[in-house]
Amino acid sequence: MRSRNEVHMALTEVAIPQNLIDDLSKSFRQGPMLDAGGRRMLPEEAVAKINGMSIVIQALEHPPPHFHVRFAGSNASFSIEDGSRLPNVKGLEKYERNIRKWWSENRCALIETWNRTRPDNCPVGPMAVPPDCLPNTEKPDRG
């Protein structure tokens, strides 16, 4: 029996733009990165495993703002703010560099998706939008 103060939250997933999923999928097909410089293992190892990879942001979530990468039976969560793996999360370690590189190229789109999909009753509100993620505005010509 639940107490009156206990809150039940249903998980609702929101769509990540397909081009973002395609970018990470392409990186996975090229094979796991061995180092931060982008060296990779032989791509043949990952080709058969790429089917079924998904990236999701859930609407009603716990802090901090994060996204899930699901692949080959694993589900790992990563911070939208800095791309780090959430504490005590296991899975997809072999693809950690792929995911972090993809995050660094798609951080602004993840923030926009997170903010656009926050329901009114979400315990985690919108994220602050960093200056480098704000839309470019035309500056007056000073010449």
N, C-alpha and C positions, 0 to 999 in steps of 0.2 A: 504494500500500500504506500502511496506517495504522500508526502507531507504537503501542506498547502503552499509552502515556500519553495518547494522543488520545482524547477523549471524544466520542461521537456522541450527540446529543440529538434525539429526534423531537419535532416540533411537535405539541402537543395543545392544541386550543382548548377553552375552557370557556364555557358559556352565560352571557350577561349577562341579568339579568331583563328581560323584555319591556317592562315599564313604563319602564325607563331608556332603552331603544332608542326607544320611542314618543316620549318627551320630546324627544330630540335630533332625531328625524325631524320632529316638529311644528315645531321651531325652523328646520330646513332648509327646510320648505315655506313658511315665512313669509318666506324670502329671507335673503341674507347681511346681517349687521349691518355698518353703515358706521362705527360708533363704539362706545365703551364704554357710552354712554347707551342703546343699543338701537335707534337709528334704523336702518331697513332699506332695502334696494333694493326695487323693486317685486316682490311675491311671485310674479308670473306667471313670472318668469325661472327659478325653482327648481322649480316644480310638476312639470314633466315629468322632472326629473332625480332625484327622490327614490327611485324604485324601486331596490332593491339596496343601500341604505345598511345597514351593519352596524357594530357595536361589539364587539370581542372582546378577551379577555385570554387569553393562551396559558399553558398549564400549565408547561412547561419554558422559562424565559425568562432572558435576560441582564439585568443591572442597568441602570438603576434600575427598580423596579416601574412598569409602564406599561400603557396600553391602546391598541388600534389602532382607528382610525375608517377604514372603507373605504367609498368613495363615488365613483361616476362614474369608475371605473378607477384611482382613487388610493388609497393606503394610507398614512396618516400616524400616527405614534406620539406619545403624550403622557404625561407623568409623572403618576402617580396622586397623588404628594405635593403638587405645586403647580400642576398643569394645564398646565405649559409644554411646548412642542414639544421632543422629544428632539433633541440636536445632530445637525446634518447631515441632518435629515429634511425632505423636500420633499413637497408635495402638500396640497391642501385649504386653501391659504392664504386663499382667499376666504371660507372658513367658520371661520376661526380664532376669531373672537369668539363665534360660535354655540357652538363646541365648548368654549371656556373658560367661558362662562356655564353651559352644561349641566354641565360638570365641577364648577363651584362649587356647584351645586344637588345633585349626586349623588356627591360625593367620599366620603362615608361608605359608601355602597353599593358603590362601587368598591373601597374598602379591605376591606370585608367579603368581597366576591367574591374578591379577590386572596388574602386569608388563607385562606378556606375551600377554595380550589382548589390550594394548594401541595402538590405530591407530595413524598414523602420525598427524592427525588433531585434536587430543583430547586436549581440553584445560587444562586437568590435566595430567601431565606426569607420568612416573613411580615413584614408591616409593623407598626410600633407603632401602636396605635389611639389617636388623639388624644382628649382628654377630651370634646370636643364630639361625638364619634362613639360614645361609650359609651351603652348603654341608660340611659334615665332610671329612677332608682329612687325609690320613694316615700319622702318625707322625713316624719319624725314631726311631727304638728301641735303647735306650741309655744304655741298660743293657748288 
